[in-house]
Amino acid sequence: MNIPHTQMPRIVVIGGGFAGISLIQRLRKLNVQIVLFDKHNYHAFQPLLYQVSTAGLEPDSIAYPLRKVFRKSKNFHFRMADVQHIDTANNTLETSIGNLKFDYLVIASGTKTNFFGNKNIETHSMPMKTIPQALNIRSLVLQNIEKADMTDDPSERRRLLNFVVAGAGPTGVELAGALAEFRKGILENDYPQLEEEEMFVHLIEGGDRVLPPMSAKSSRNAQQFLEKLGVQIHLNTFIKDYDGKTVVTSDASFETETFIWAAGVTGAPIAGIDSDSLVEKANRYKVDRFNCIVGFKNIFAIGDIALMETESFPKGHPQVAQPAIQQGKLLGKNFKKLLLGQEMEQFTYLDKGSMATIGRNKAVCDIKKIHFSGAFAWFIWMFVHLWSLVGFRNKVITFFNWTYNYINYDRAARLIIRPFKKN
């Protein structure tokens, strides 16, 4: 791997997401060697993936090179690799590019799409957890609209213009809203032979309301916004199968060429950690209040992959950005205390609220017991997401794109650069 030998403690971090970046930013001033492994050479701002998939933003607007983030850190080393196994007895990582010893290990590998064991859905549906997957969705959506514009077969056109989204959490709601706005703003102008009424967006949810993690008020407002945009919402509906043409649910079936799976995630653990330290149902590592994996003294887990049971969160913290960022920051602070032999500080999650956008001037926001929606919530959503993007360039480009799209009712990134082919 060409990692220099060192007398300093070596801290290895797996994953360059919110948790991993927050941690390393706090470690840079310590007298340690930092090694970061990730399958990609960039940090992806996942809350805006849906905008890439619906042609609102280009992928480079929400991605930032990991090496550039830490280019001024002398003792930082990045290697693009897949971590395959952890040898806990010998403190060694086995990766796709070789092995490396560590003094301390921090697992911030995040989550992966959960298909709940349904192989047909896993094979034929479109997940949206990574930038390549978002680009696949963008290509498929645009390709199917192009095909619909060319065909004179009414049944084929209906199937091509029927878009089904599974899961009414924040990702599903935002995606359904963006697709509905695409229909309203683009279809009429770019495809005069297609009628706006021919394109359908279905949002399917197994629970009794959209946005289950948010307040009942925000859920009601979000549903009203979606319905005004023409999204057809199917609650208390469970998806049974999808063969690439037909989505079968507990209530009905939908003929569609575009089925997007946003119905859940599960942890992405690394092989080698004792099964007693892993909560199998959630695929998350059990950690103490210092984010140390139960049963180990030098192996930690932070972010979505960590399950910390507290009185306020008996099933672990929500798998969103804020707990990951806060755990990363505190662990970086605690490493300094650990290396000095001082007592570490326990983690306490500060819930800053949650929000979701449904479309133009439409968003919902929960901050403690305060719930609001509409244009004001939308502007807050925009500000928070712009502020959270990594890199000044990304902030400027995203702001420019949002301003352009808002003024012109347009989505300038509707390009089929890399055609998608179903297996």
Disulfide bonds with the S-S distance in Angstrom:
none
